[in-house]
Amino acid sequence: MGSIFKPKMIPLPPVQPAPPPPSSELSQEEKDAIAAEQRAMDRRRKGRKSTILTGPLGVEEEAETESKTLLGS
């Protein structure tokens, strides 16, 4: 009766050691590739920057409140 209530435990496989962490040092080629990618992103971003007329606080220029109307005043 003991085997019905206590199934046999399967032995677990041995634990593998953790792989060594990747090196944090970047080669010169990797640094050049990252710099080129950053320059390309900046170049793509530059085109839209001229169309944005407001800053994070809203319109920064003074509003024109007095102007001539078509009726001559």
CHARMM-style PDB file with segment names, atoms N, HN, CA, C and O in Angstrom:
ATOM      1  N   MET     1       0.802  -1.189   0.000  1.00  0.00      PROA
ATOM      2  CA  MET     1       0.000   0.000   0.000  1.00  0.00      PROA
ATOM      3  C   MET     1       0.850   1.260   0.000  1.00  0.00      PROA
ATOM      4  O   MET     1       0.373   2.305  -0.444  1.00  0.00      PROA
ATOM      5  N   GLY     2       2.039   1.209   0.460  1.00  0.00      PROA
ATOM      6  HN  GLY     2       2.426   0.360   0.820  1.00  0.00      PROA
ATOM      7  CA  GLY     2       2.884   2.379   0.525  1.00  0.00      PROA
ATOM      8  C   GLY     2       3.246   2.917  -0.851  1.00  0.00      PROA
ATOM      9  O   GLY     2       3.467   4.119  -0.998  1.00  0.00      PROA
ATOM     10  N   SER     3       3.313   2.055  -1.862  1.00  0.00      PROA
ATOM     11  HN  SER     3       3.134   1.078  -1.742  1.00  0.00      PROA
ATOM     12  CA  SER     3       3.711   2.528  -3.182  1.00  0.00      PROA
ATOM     13  C   SER     3       2.599   3.300  -3.877  1.00  0.00      PROA
ATOM     14  O   SER     3       2.885   4.068  -4.796  1.00  0.00      PROA
ATOM     15  N   ILE     4       1.374   3.133  -3.487  1.00  0.00      PROA
ATOM     16  HN  ILE     4       1.142   2.509  -2.741  1.00  0.00      PROA
ATOM     17  CA  ILE     4       0.266   3.867  -4.095  1.00  0.00      PROA
ATOM     18  C   ILE     4       0.293   5.320  -3.618  1.00  0.00      PROA
ATOM     19  O   ILE     4       0.056   6.231  -4.411  1.00  0.00      PROA
ATOM     20  N   PHE     5       0.567   5.540  -2.373  1.00  0.00      PROA
ATOM     21  HN  PHE     5       0.759   4.800  -1.729  1.00  0.00      PROA
ATOM     22  CA  PHE     5       0.535   6.873  -1.803  1.00  0.00      PROA
ATOM     23  C   PHE     5       1.876   7.599  -1.890  1.00  0.00      PROA
ATOM     24  O   PHE     5       1.913   8.822  -1.748  1.00  0.00      PROA
ATOM     25  N   LYS     6       2.956   6.897  -2.114  1.00  0.00      PROA
ATOM     26  HN  LYS     6       2.926   5.904  -2.229  1.00  0.00      PROA
ATOM     27  CA  LYS     6       4.283   7.500  -2.225  1.00  0.00      PROA
ATOM     28  C   LYS     6       4.914   7.027  -3.535  1.00  0.00      PROA
ATOM     29  O   LYS     6       5.570   5.985  -3.565  1.00  0.00      PROA
ATOM     30  N   PRO     7       4.719   7.791  -4.623  1.00  0.00      PROA
ATOM     31  CA  PRO     7       5.316   7.368  -5.890  1.00  0.00      PROA
ATOM     32  C   PRO     7       6.838   7.500  -5.820  1.00  0.00      PROA
ATOM     33  O   PRO     7       7.373   8.285  -5.038  1.00  0.00      PROA
ATOM     34  N   LYS     8       7.508   6.728  -6.641  1.00  0.00      PROA
ATOM     35  HN  LYS     8       7.073   6.090  -7.277  1.00  0.00      PROA
ATOM     36  CA  LYS     8       8.967   6.773  -6.665  1.00  0.00      PROA
ATOM     37  C   LYS     8       9.422   8.099  -7.261  1.00  0.00      PROA
ATOM     38  O   LYS     8       8.880   8.562  -8.265  1.00  0.00      PROA
ATOM     39  N   MET     9      10.402   8.688  -6.644  1.00  0.00      PROA
ATOM     40  HN  MET     9      10.843   8.312  -5.829  1.00  0.00      PROA
ATOM     41  CA  MET     9      10.947   9.959  -7.112  1.00  0.00      PROA
ATOM     42  C   MET     9      11.985   9.687  -8.193  1.00  0.00      PROA
ATOM     43  O   MET     9      12.865   8.842  -8.031  1.00  0.00      PROA
ATOM     44  N   ILE    10      11.867  10.417  -9.297  1.00  0.00      PROA
ATOM     45  HN  ILE    10      11.152  11.104  -9.429  1.00  0.00      PROA
ATOM     46  CA  ILE    10      12.834  10.297 -10.379  1.00  0.00      PROA
ATOM     47  C   ILE    10      14.037  11.157 -10.006  1.00  0.00      PROA
ATOM     48  O   ILE    10      13.861  12.304  -9.597  1.00  0.00      PROA
ATOM     49  N   PRO    11      15.254  10.632 -10.137  1.00  0.00      PROA
ATOM     50  CA  PRO    11      16.427  11.444  -9.784  1.00  0.00      PROA
ATOM     51  C   PRO    11      16.548  12.651 -10.734  1.00  0.00      PROA
ATOM     52  O   PRO    11      16.374  12.518 -11.945  1.00  0.00      PROA
ATOM     53  N   LEU    12      16.844  13.803 -10.171  1.00  0.00      PROA
ATOM     54  HN  LEU    12      16.985  13.911  -9.187  1.00  0.00      PROA
ATOM     55  CA  LEU    12      16.981  15.018 -10.957  1.00  0.00      PROA
ATOM     56  C   LEU    12      18.327  15.039 -11.681  1.00  0.00      PROA
ATOM     57  O   LEU    12      19.316  14.515 -11.169  1.00  0.00      PROA
ATOM     58  N   PRO    13      18.365  15.642 -12.865  1.00  0.00      PROA
ATOM     59  CA  PRO    13      19.650  15.736 -13.560  1.00  0.00      PROA
ATOM     60  C   PRO    13      20.580  16.676 -12.800  1.00  0.00      PROA
ATOM     61  O   PRO    13      20.111  17.557 -12.079  1.00  0.00      PROA
ATOM     62  N   PRO    14      21.888  16.503 -12.951  1.00  0.00      PROA
ATOM     63  CA  PRO    14      22.828  17.377 -12.233  1.00  0.00      PROA
ATOM     64  C   PRO    14      22.693  18.823 -12.724  1.00  0.00      PROA
ATOM     65  O   PRO    14      22.374  19.076 -13.886  1.00  0.00      PROA
ATOM     66  N   VAL    15      22.941  19.748 -11.821  1.00  0.00      PROA
ATOM     67  HN  VAL    15      23.199  19.543 -10.877  1.00  0.00      PROA
ATOM     68  CA  VAL    15      22.824  21.173 -12.121  1.00  0.00      PROA
ATOM     69  C   VAL    15      24.051  21.613 -12.916  1.00  0.00      PROA
ATOM     70  O   VAL    15      25.189  21.333 -12.540  1.00  0.00      PROA
ATOM     71  N   GLN    16      23.786  22.323 -14.050  1.00  0.00      PROA
ATOM     72  HN  GLN    16      22.862  22.550 -14.356  1.00  0.00      PROA
ATOM     73  CA  GLN    16      24.875  22.832 -14.879  1.00  0.00      PROA
ATOM     74  C   GLN    16      25.370  24.158 -14.301  1.00  0.00      PROA
ATOM     75  O   GLN    16      24.564  24.961 -13.834  1.00  0.00      PROA
ATOM     76  N   PRO    17      26.665  24.395 -14.325  1.00  0.00      PROA
ATOM     77  CA  PRO    17      27.163  25.687 -13.829  1.00  0.00      PROA
ATOM     78  C   PRO    17      26.704  26.808 -14.768  1.00  0.00      PROA
ATOM     79  O   PRO    17      26.508  26.590 -15.964  1.00  0.00      PROA
ATOM     80  N   ALA    18      26.538  28.002 -14.208  1.00  0.00      PROA
ATOM     81  HN  ALA    18      26.697  28.178 -13.237  1.00  0.00      PROA
ATOM     82  CA  ALA    18      26.097  29.161 -14.992  1.00  0.00      PROA
ATOM     83  C   ALA    18      27.186  29.550 -15.979  1.00  0.00      PROA
ATOM     84  O   ALA    18      28.371  29.487 -15.653  1.00  0.00      PROA
ATOM     85  N   PRO    19      26.790  29.957 -17.196  1.00  0.00      PROA
ATOM     86  CA  PRO    19      27.812  30.383 -18.166  1.00  0.00      PROA
ATOM     87  C   PRO    19      28.460  31.680 -17.708  1.00  0.00      PROA
ATOM     88  O   PRO    19      27.832  32.453 -16.986  1.00  0.00      PROA
ATOM     89  N   PRO    20      29.677  31.934 -18.102  1.00  0.00      PROA
ATOM     90  CA  PRO    20      30.345  33.176 -17.688  1.00  0.00      PROA
ATOM     91  C   PRO    20      29.628  34.373 -18.304  1.00  0.00      PROA
ATOM     92  O   PRO    20      29.141  34.285 -19.431  1.00  0.00      PROA
ATOM     93  N   PRO    21      29.558  35.488 -17.585  1.00  0.00      PROA
ATOM     94  CA  PRO    21      28.878  36.672 -18.131  1.00  0.00      PROA
ATOM     95  C   PRO    21      29.645  37.218 -19.333  1.00  0.00      PROA
ATOM     96  O   PRO    21      30.865  37.076 -19.407  1.00  0.00      PROA
ATOM     97  N   PRO    22      28.937  37.840 -20.272  1.00  0.00      PROA
ATOM     98  CA  PRO    22      29.641  38.409 -21.426  1.00  0.00      PROA
ATOM     99  C   PRO    22      30.524  39.569 -20.989  1.00  0.00      PROA
ATOM    100  O   PRO    22      30.241  40.253 -20.005  1.00  0.00      PROA
ATOM    101  N   SER    23      31.578  39.770 -21.726  1.00  0.00      PROA
ATOM    102  HN  SER    23      31.808  39.215 -22.525  1.00  0.00      PROA
ATOM    103  CA  SER    23      32.504  40.836 -21.349  1.00  0.00      PROA
ATOM    104  C   SER    23      31.865  42.188 -21.632  1.00  0.00      PROA
ATOM    105  O   SER    23      31.154  42.355 -22.623  1.00  0.00      PROA
ATOM    106  N   SER    24      32.124  43.142 -20.762  1.00  0.00      PROA
ATOM    107  HN  SER    24      32.702  43.006 -19.957  1.00  0.00      PROA
ATOM    108  CA  SER    24      31.557  44.481 -20.914  1.00  0.00      PROA
ATOM    109  C   SER    24      32.433  45.349 -21.818  1.00  0.00      PROA
ATOM    110  O   SER    24      32.060  46.477 -22.142  1.00  0.00      PROA
ATOM    111  N   GLU    25      33.572  44.842 -22.220  1.00  0.00      PROA
ATOM    112  HN  GLU    25      33.875  43.926 -21.957  1.00  0.00      PROA
ATOM    113  CA  GLU    25      34.468  45.589 -23.100  1.00  0.00      PROA
ATOM    114  C   GLU    25      33.950  45.517 -24.535  1.00  0.00      PROA
ATOM    115  O   GLU    25      33.601  44.441 -25.019  1.00  0.00      PROA
ATOM    116  N   LEU    26      33.901  46.654 -25.208  1.00  0.00      PROA
ATOM    117  HN  LEU    26      34.185  47.528 -24.815  1.00  0.00      PROA
ATOM    118  CA  LEU    26      33.488  46.706 -26.601  1.00  0.00      PROA
ATOM    119  C   LEU    26      34.721  46.896 -27.472  1.00  0.00      PROA
ATOM    120  O   LEU    26      35.628  47.659 -27.139  1.00  0.00      PROA
ATOM    121  N   SER    27      34.734  46.186 -28.592  1.00  0.00      PROA
ATOM    122  HN  SER    27      33.998  45.566 -28.863  1.00  0.00      PROA
ATOM    123  CA  SER    27      35.853  46.351 -29.507  1.00  0.00      PROA
ATOM    124  C   SER    27      35.680  47.670 -30.261  1.00  0.00      PROA
ATOM    125  O   SER    27      34.609  48.275 -30.229  1.00  0.00      PROA
ATOM    126  N   GLN    28      36.722  48.100 -30.926  1.00  0.00      PROA
ATOM    127  HN  GLN    28      37.592  47.608 -30.952  1.00  0.00      PROA
ATOM    128  CA  GLN    28      36.669  49.356 -31.672  1.00  0.00      PROA
ATOM    129  C   GLN    28      35.640  49.263 -32.796  1.00  0.00      PROA
ATOM    130  O   GLN    28      34.969  50.250 -33.099  1.00  0.00      PROA
ATOM    131  N   GLU    29      35.509  48.090 -33.419  1.00  0.00      PROA
ATOM    132  HN  GLU    29      36.055  47.289 -33.173  1.00  0.00      PROA
ATOM    133  CA  GLU    29      34.533  47.912 -34.497  1.00  0.00      PROA
ATOM    134  C   GLU    29      33.106  48.074 -33.976  1.00  0.00      PROA
ATOM    135  O   GLU    29      32.266  48.685 -34.636  1.00  0.00      PROA
ATOM    136  N   GLU    30      32.836  47.527 -32.796  1.00  0.00      PROA
ATOM    137  HN  GLU    30      33.519  47.031 -32.259  1.00  0.00      PROA
ATOM    138  CA  GLU    30      31.508  47.653 -32.204  1.00  0.00      PROA
ATOM    139  C   GLU    30      31.226  49.106 -31.832  1.00  0.00      PROA
ATOM    140  O   GLU    30      30.110  49.588 -32.023  1.00  0.00      PROA
ATOM    141  N   LYS    31      32.228  49.804 -31.303  1.00  0.00      PROA
ATOM    142  HN  LYS    31      33.135  49.412 -31.148  1.00  0.00      PROA
ATOM    143  CA  LYS    31      32.061  51.214 -30.959  1.00  0.00      PROA
ATOM    144  C   LYS    31      31.770  52.037 -32.210  1.00  0.00      PROA
ATOM    145  O   LYS    31      30.919  52.926 -32.180  1.00  0.00      PROA
ATOM    146  N   ASP    32      32.475  51.746 -33.321  1.00  0.00      PROA
ATOM    147  HN  ASP    32      33.166  51.024 -33.345  1.00  0.00      PROA
ATOM    148  CA  ASP    32      32.236  52.468 -34.566  1.00  0.00      PROA
ATOM    149  C   ASP    32      30.832  52.198 -35.095  1.00  0.00      PROA
ATOM    150  O   ASP    32      30.178  53.111 -35.600  1.00  0.00      PROA
ATOM    151  N   ALA    33      30.356  50.949 -34.986  1.00  0.00      PROA
ATOM    152  HN  ALA    33      30.887  50.208 -34.576  1.00  0.00      PROA
ATOM    153  CA  ALA    33      29.014  50.603 -35.458  1.00  0.00      PROA
ATOM    154  C   ALA    33      27.955  51.327 -34.633  1.00  0.00      PROA
ATOM    155  O   ALA    33      26.969  51.815 -35.185  1.00  0.00      PROA
ATOM    156  N   ILE    34      28.147  51.402 -33.336  1.00  0.00      PROA
ATOM    157  HN  ILE    34      28.948  51.006 -32.888  1.00  0.00      PROA
ATOM    158  CA  ILE    34      27.196  52.094 -32.464  1.00  0.00      PROA
ATOM    159  C   ILE    34      27.181  53.588 -32.786  1.00  0.00      PROA
ATOM    160  O   ILE    34      26.115  54.203 -32.832  1.00  0.00      PROA
ATOM    161  N   ALA    35      28.351  54.170 -33.008  1.00  0.00      PROA
ATOM    162  HN  ALA    35      29.216  53.671 -32.971  1.00  0.00      PROA
ATOM    163  CA  ALA    35      28.437  55.598 -33.331  1.00  0.00      PROA
ATOM    164  C   ALA    35      27.763  55.887 -34.673  1.00  0.00      PROA
ATOM    165  O   ALA    35      27.068  56.895 -34.806  1.00  0.00      PROA
ATOM    166  N   ALA    36      27.957  55.016 -35.669  1.00  0.00      PROA
ATOM    167  HN  ALA    36      28.521  54.197 -35.561  1.00  0.00      PROA
ATOM    168  CA  ALA    36      27.325  55.220 -36.973  1.00  0.00      PROA
ATOM    169  C   ALA    36      25.811  55.122 -36.856  1.00  0.00      PROA
ATOM    170  O   ALA    36      25.086  55.895 -37.482  1.00  0.00      PROA
ATOM    171  N   GLU    37      25.337  54.181 -36.062  1.00  0.00      PROA
ATOM    172  HN  GLU    37      25.926  53.553 -35.553  1.00  0.00      PROA
ATOM    173  CA  GLU    37      23.891  54.043 -35.863  1.00  0.00      PROA
ATOM    174  C   GLU    37      23.318  55.270 -35.166  1.00  0.00      PROA
ATOM    175  O   GLU    37      22.225  55.718 -35.511  1.00  0.00      PROA
ATOM    176  N   GLN    38      24.034  55.816 -34.197  1.00  0.00      PROA
ATOM    177  HN  GLN    38      24.923  55.452 -33.917  1.00  0.00      PROA
ATOM    178  CA  GLN    38      23.585  57.007 -33.487  1.00  0.00      PROA
ATOM    179  C   GLN    38      23.533  58.210 -34.433  1.00  0.00      PROA
ATOM    180  O   GLN    38      22.589  58.998 -34.378  1.00  0.00      PROA
ATOM    181  N   ARG    39      24.542  58.355 -35.302  1.00  0.00      PROA
ATOM    182  HN  ARG    39      25.309  57.715 -35.347  1.00  0.00      PROA
ATOM    183  CA  ARG    39      24.541  59.453 -36.266  1.00  0.00      PROA
ATOM    184  C   ARG    39      23.367  59.334 -37.229  1.00  0.00      PROA
ATOM    185  O   ARG    39      22.752  60.339 -37.588  1.00  0.00      PROA
ATOM    186  N   ALA    40      23.052  58.107 -37.652  1.00  0.00      PROA
ATOM    187  HN  ALA    40      23.551  57.291 -37.360  1.00  0.00      PROA
ATOM    188  CA  ALA    40      21.918  57.900 -38.557  1.00  0.00      PROA
ATOM    189  C   ALA    40      20.614  58.264 -37.863  1.00  0.00      PROA
ATOM    190  O   ALA    40      19.737  58.865 -38.484  1.00  0.00      PROA
ATOM    191  N   MET    41      20.466  57.917 -36.601  1.00  0.00      PROA
ATOM    192  HN  MET    41      21.178  57.428 -36.096  1.00  0.00      PROA
ATOM    193  CA  MET    41      19.253  58.268 -35.858  1.00  0.00      PROA
ATOM    194  C   MET    41      19.133  59.783 -35.725  1.00  0.00      PROA
ATOM    195  O   MET    41      18.040  60.329 -35.880  1.00  0.00      PROA
ATOM    196  N   ASP    42      20.236  60.470 -35.442  1.00  0.00      PROA
ATOM    197  HN  ASP    42      21.124  60.027 -35.316  1.00  0.00      PROA
ATOM    198  CA  ASP    42      20.212  61.926 -35.319  1.00  0.00      PROA
ATOM    199  C   ASP    42      19.848  62.572 -36.651  1.00  0.00      PROA
ATOM    200  O   ASP    42      19.117  63.562 -36.680  1.00  0.00      PROA
ATOM    201  N   ARG    43      20.350  62.021 -37.753  1.00  0.00      PROA
ATOM    202  HN  ARG    43      20.944  61.216 -37.729  1.00  0.00      PROA
ATOM    203  CA  ARG    43      20.065  62.566 -39.070  1.00  0.00      PROA
ATOM    204  C   ARG    43      18.581  62.414 -39.412  1.00  0.00      PROA
ATOM    205  O   ARG    43      17.985  63.322 -39.991  1.00  0.00      PROA
ATOM    206  N   ARG    44      17.982  61.273 -39.057  1.00  0.00      PROA
ATOM    207  HN  ARG    44      18.467  60.536 -38.587  1.00  0.00      PROA
ATOM    208  CA  ARG    44      16.559  61.063 -39.305  1.00  0.00      PROA
ATOM    209  C   ARG    44      15.705  61.983 -38.436  1.00  0.00      PROA
ATOM    210  O   ARG    44      14.651  62.445 -38.874  1.00  0.00      PROA
ATOM    211  N   ARG    45      16.143  62.250 -37.229  1.00  0.00      PROA
ATOM    212  HN  ARG    45      16.999  61.875 -36.873  1.00  0.00      PROA
ATOM    213  CA  ARG    45      15.401  63.075 -36.293  1.00  0.00      PROA
ATOM    214  C   ARG    45      15.457  64.554 -36.679  1.00  0.00      PROA
ATOM    215  O   ARG    45      14.530  65.304 -36.376  1.00  0.00      PROA
ATOM    216  N   LYS    46      16.525  64.977 -37.340  1.00  0.00      PROA
ATOM    217  HN  LYS    46      17.279  64.368 -37.586  1.00  0.00      PROA
ATOM    218  CA  LYS    46      16.728  66.381 -37.662  1.00  0.00      PROA
ATOM    219  C   LYS    46      15.628  66.910 -38.582  1.00  0.00      PROA
ATOM    220  O   LYS    46      15.256  68.077 -38.461  1.00  0.00      PROA
ATOM    221  N   GLY    47      15.100  66.106 -39.488  1.00  0.00      PROA
ATOM    222  HN  GLY    47      15.402  65.158 -39.587  1.00  0.00      PROA
ATOM    223  CA  GLY    47      14.107  66.548 -40.442  1.00  0.00      PROA
ATOM    224  C   GLY    47      12.810  66.994 -39.788  1.00  0.00      PROA
ATOM    225  O   GLY    47      12.185  67.938 -40.270  1.00  0.00      PROA
ATOM    226  N   ARG    48      12.394  66.368 -38.738  1.00  0.00      PROA
ATOM    227  HN  ARG    48      12.902  65.600 -38.346  1.00  0.00      PROA
ATOM    228  CA  ARG    48      11.138  66.712 -38.076  1.00  0.00      PROA
ATOM    229  C   ARG    48      11.290  67.841 -37.068  1.00  0.00      PROA
ATOM    230  O   ARG    48      10.297  68.453 -36.675  1.00  0.00      PROA
ATOM    231  N   LYS    49      12.490  68.120 -36.654  1.00  0.00      PROA
ATOM    232  HN  LYS    49      13.296  67.623 -36.974  1.00  0.00      PROA
ATOM    233  CA  LYS    49      12.711  69.108 -35.604  1.00  0.00      PROA
ATOM    234  C   LYS    49      12.290  70.505 -36.046  1.00  0.00      PROA
ATOM    235  O   LYS    49      11.828  71.296 -35.223  1.00  0.00      PROA
ATOM    236  N   SER    50      12.442  70.820 -37.328  1.00  0.00      PROA
ATOM    237  HN  SER    50      12.817  70.177 -37.996  1.00  0.00      PROA
ATOM    238  CA  SER    50      12.094  72.162 -37.791  1.00  0.00      PROA
ATOM    239  C   SER    50      10.590  72.377 -37.850  1.00  0.00      PROA
ATOM    240  O   SER    50      10.147  73.524 -37.921  1.00  0.00      PROA
ATOM    241  N   THR    51       9.790  71.322 -37.824  1.00  0.00      PROA
ATOM    242  HN  THR    51      10.149  70.390 -37.766  1.00  0.00      PROA
ATOM    243  CA  THR    51       8.342  71.480 -37.904  1.00  0.00      PROA
ATOM    244  C   THR    51       7.696  71.681 -36.541  1.00  0.00      PROA
ATOM    245  O   THR    51       6.528  72.065 -36.470  1.00  0.00      PROA
ATOM    246  N   ILE    52       8.411  71.437 -35.481  1.00  0.00      PROA
ATOM    247  HN  ILE    52       9.359  71.125 -35.539  1.00  0.00      PROA
ATOM    248  CA  ILE    52       7.859  71.593 -34.141  1.00  0.00      PROA
ATOM    249  C   ILE    52       8.040  73.049 -33.717  1.00  0.00      PROA
ATOM    250  O   ILE    52       9.167  73.530 -33.603  1.00  0.00      PROA
ATOM    251  N   LEU    53       6.936  73.742 -33.487  1.00  0.00      PROA
ATOM    252  HN  LEU    53       6.021  73.351 -33.580  1.00  0.00      PROA
ATOM    253  CA  LEU    53       6.993  75.172 -33.193  1.00  0.00      PROA
ATOM    254  C   LEU    53       6.801  75.486 -31.716  1.00  0.00      PROA
ATOM    255  O   LEU    53       6.895  76.648 -31.320  1.00  0.00      PROA
ATOM    256  N   THR    54       6.537  74.492 -30.904  1.00  0.00      PROA
ATOM    257  HN  THR    54       6.460  73.548 -31.225  1.00  0.00      PROA
ATOM    258  CA  THR    54       6.332  74.747 -29.486  1.00  0.00      PROA
ATOM    259  C   THR    54       7.375  73.986 -28.677  1.00  0.00      PROA
ATOM    260  O   THR    54       7.999  73.039 -29.155  1.00  0.00      PROA
ATOM    261  N   GLY    55       7.539  74.429 -27.451  1.00  0.00      PROA
ATOM    262  HN  GLY    55       7.033  75.198 -27.063  1.00  0.00      PROA
ATOM    263  CA  GLY    55       8.444  73.765 -26.534  1.00  0.00      PROA
ATOM    264  C   GLY    55       7.642  72.955 -25.537  1.00  0.00      PROA
ATOM    265  O   GLY    55       6.426  72.834 -25.685  1.00  0.00      PROA
ATOM    266  N   PRO    56       8.282  72.403 -24.537  1.00  0.00      PROA
ATOM    267  CA  PRO    56       7.555  71.614 -23.551  1.00  0.00      PROA
ATOM    268  C   PRO    56       6.587  72.449 -22.711  1.00  0.00      PROA
ATOM    269  O   PRO    56       5.681  71.900 -22.085  1.00  0.00      PROA
ATOM    270  N   LEU    57       6.773  73.768 -22.693  1.00  0.00      PROA
ATOM    271  HN  LEU    57       7.510  74.214 -23.202  1.00  0.00      PROA
ATOM    272  CA  LEU    57       5.894  74.638 -21.924  1.00  0.00      PROA
ATOM    273  C   LEU    57       4.853  75.323 -22.799  1.00  0.00      PROA
ATOM    274  O   LEU    57       4.126  76.188 -22.312  1.00  0.00      PROA
ATOM    275  N   GLY    58       4.759  74.966 -24.063  1.00  0.00      PROA
ATOM    276  HN  GLY    58       5.349  74.262 -24.459  1.00  0.00      PROA
ATOM    277  CA  GLY    58       3.787  75.567 -24.970  1.00  0.00      PROA
ATOM    278  C   GLY    58       4.463  76.537 -25.920  1.00  0.00      PROA
ATOM    279  O   GLY    58       5.677  76.482 -26.115  1.00  0.00      PROA
ATOM    280  N   VAL    59       3.680  77.423 -26.509  1.00  0.00      PROA
ATOM    281  HN  VAL    59       2.693  77.468 -26.351  1.00  0.00      PROA
ATOM    282  CA  VAL    59       4.207  78.404 -27.449  1.00  0.00      PROA
ATOM    283  C   VAL    59       5.097  79.383 -26.697  1.00  0.00      PROA
ATOM    284  O   VAL    59       4.712  79.915 -25.656  1.00  0.00      PROA
ATOM    285  N   GLU    60       6.276  79.613 -27.228  1.00  0.00      PROA
ATOM    286  HN  GLU    60       6.588  79.181 -28.074  1.00  0.00      PROA
ATOM    287  CA  GLU    60       7.246  80.468 -26.536  1.00  0.00      PROA
ATOM    288  C   GLU    60       7.284  81.892 -27.084  1.00  0.00      PROA
ATOM    289  O   GLU    60       7.940  82.748 -26.491  1.00  0.00      PROA
ATOM    290  N   GLU    61       6.607  82.174 -28.194  1.00  0.00      PROA
ATOM    291  HN  GLU    61       6.074  81.479 -28.676  1.00  0.00      PROA
ATOM    292  CA  GLU    61       6.631  83.500 -28.792  1.00  0.00      PROA
ATOM    293  C   GLU    61       5.452  84.318 -28.296  1.00  0.00      PROA
ATOM    294  O   GLU    61       4.443  83.780 -27.839  1.00  0.00      PROA
ATOM    295  N   GLU    62       5.604  85.633 -28.397  1.00  0.00      PROA
ATOM    296  HN  GLU    62       6.423  86.070 -28.768  1.00  0.00      PROA
ATOM    297  CA  GLU    62       4.519  86.527 -28.028  1.00  0.00      PROA
ATOM    298  C   GLU    62       3.436  86.465 -29.093  1.00  0.00      PROA
ATOM    299  O   GLU    62       3.729  86.372 -30.285  1.00  0.00      PROA
ATOM    300  N   ALA    63       2.199  86.515 -28.660  1.00  0.00      PROA
ATOM    301  HN  ALA    63       1.961  86.590 -27.691  1.00  0.00      PROA
ATOM    302  CA  ALA    63       1.079  86.472 -29.588  1.00  0.00      PROA
ATOM    303  C   ALA    63       0.849  87.857 -30.176  1.00  0.00      PROA
ATOM    304  O   ALA    63       1.009  88.861 -29.483  1.00  0.00      PROA
ATOM    305  N   GLU    64       0.473  87.916 -31.457  1.00  0.00      PROA
ATOM    306  HN  GLU    64       0.343  87.100 -32.021  1.00  0.00      PROA
ATOM    307  CA  GLU    64       0.143  89.188 -32.090  1.00  0.00      PROA
ATOM    308  C   GLU    64      -1.311  89.517 -31.757  1.00  0.00      PROA
ATOM    309  O   GLU    64      -2.238  88.886 -32.265  1.00  0.00      PROA
ATOM    310  N   THR    65      -1.490  90.520 -30.894  1.00  0.00      PROA
ATOM    311  HN  THR    65      -0.737  91.032 -30.482  1.00  0.00      PROA
ATOM    312  CA  THR    65      -2.851  90.846 -30.463  1.00  0.00      PROA
ATOM    313  C   THR    65      -3.409  92.041 -31.227  1.00  0.00      PROA
ATOM    314  O   THR    65      -4.628  92.186 -31.310  1.00  0.00      PROA
ATOM    315  N   GLU    66      -2.568  92.895 -31.783  1.00  0.00      PROA
ATOM    316  HN  GLU    66      -1.577  92.777 -31.716  1.00  0.00      PROA
ATOM    317  CA  GLU    66      -3.037  94.052 -32.526  1.00  0.00      PROA
ATOM    318  C   GLU    66      -2.597  93.918 -33.968  1.00  0.00      PROA
ATOM    319  O   GLU    66      -1.407  93.806 -34.264  1.00  0.00      PROA
ATOM    320  N   SER    67      -3.572  93.930 -34.860  1.00  0.00      PROA
ATOM    321  HN  SER    67      -4.538  94.020 -34.620  1.00  0.00      PROA
ATOM    322  CA  SER    67      -3.261  93.890 -36.281  1.00  0.00      PROA
ATOM    323  C   SER    67      -4.363  94.608 -37.031  1.00  0.00      PROA
ATOM    324  O   SER    67      -5.479  94.743 -36.530  1.00  0.00      PROA
ATOM    325  N   LYS    68      -4.053  95.066 -38.225  1.00  0.00      PROA
ATOM    326  HN  LYS    68      -3.146  94.956 -38.632  1.00  0.00      PROA
ATOM    327  CA  LYS    68      -5.037  95.762 -39.028  1.00  0.00      PROA
ATOM    328  C   LYS    68      -6.086  94.777 -39.520  1.00  0.00      PROA
ATOM    329  O   LYS    68      -5.782  93.618 -39.802  1.00  0.00      PROA
ATOM    330  N   THR    69      -7.302  95.240 -39.619  1.00  0.00      PROA
ATOM    331  HN  THR    69      -7.549  96.181 -39.390  1.00  0.00      PROA
ATOM    332  CA  THR    69      -8.358  94.408 -40.145  1.00  0.00      PROA
ATOM    333  C   THR    69      -8.665  94.816 -41.575  1.00  0.00      PROA
ATOM    334  O   THR    69      -8.127  95.806 -42.070  1.00  0.00      PROA
ATOM    335  N   LEU    70      -9.492  94.090 -42.215  1.00  0.00      PROA
ATOM    336  HN  LEU    70      -9.930  93.286 -41.813  1.00  0.00      PROA
ATOM    337  CA  LEU    70      -9.852  94.392 -43.592  1.00  0.00      PROA
ATOM    338  C   LEU    70     -10.739  95.630 -43.683  1.00  0.00      PROA
ATOM    339  O   LEU    70     -10.866  96.203 -44.765  1.00  0.00      PROA
ATOM    340  N   LEU    71     -11.354  96.058 -42.590  1.00  0.00      PROA
ATOM    341  HN  LEU    71     -11.251  95.593 -41.711  1.00  0.00      PROA
ATOM    342  CA  LEU    71     -12.237  97.201 -42.603  1.00  0.00      PROA
ATOM    343  C   LEU    71     -11.503  98.523 -42.428  1.00  0.00      PROA
ATOM    344  O   LEU    71     -12.133  99.581 -42.449  1.00  0.00      PROA
ATOM    345  N   GLY    72     -10.213  98.486 -42.261  1.00  0.00      PROA
ATOM    346  HN  GLY    72      -9.701  97.627 -42.245  1.00  0.00      PROA
ATOM    347  CA  GLY    72      -9.419  99.703 -42.262  1.00  0.00      PROA
ATOM    348  C   GLY    72      -9.137 100.333 -40.926  1.00  0.00      PROA
ATOM    349  O   GLY    72      -8.646 101.462 -40.899  1.00  0.00      PROA
ATOM    350  N   SER    73      -9.409  99.690 -39.824  1.00  0.00      PROA
ATOM    351  HN  SER    73      -9.808  98.773 -39.846  1.00  0.00      PROA
ATOM    352  CA  SER    73      -9.132 100.330 -38.545  1.00  0.00      PROA
ATOM    353  C   SER    73      -7.784  99.977 -38.007  1.00  0.00      PROA
ATOM    354  OT1 SER    73      -7.407 100.443 -36.932  1.00  0.00      PROA
TER     355      SER     73
END
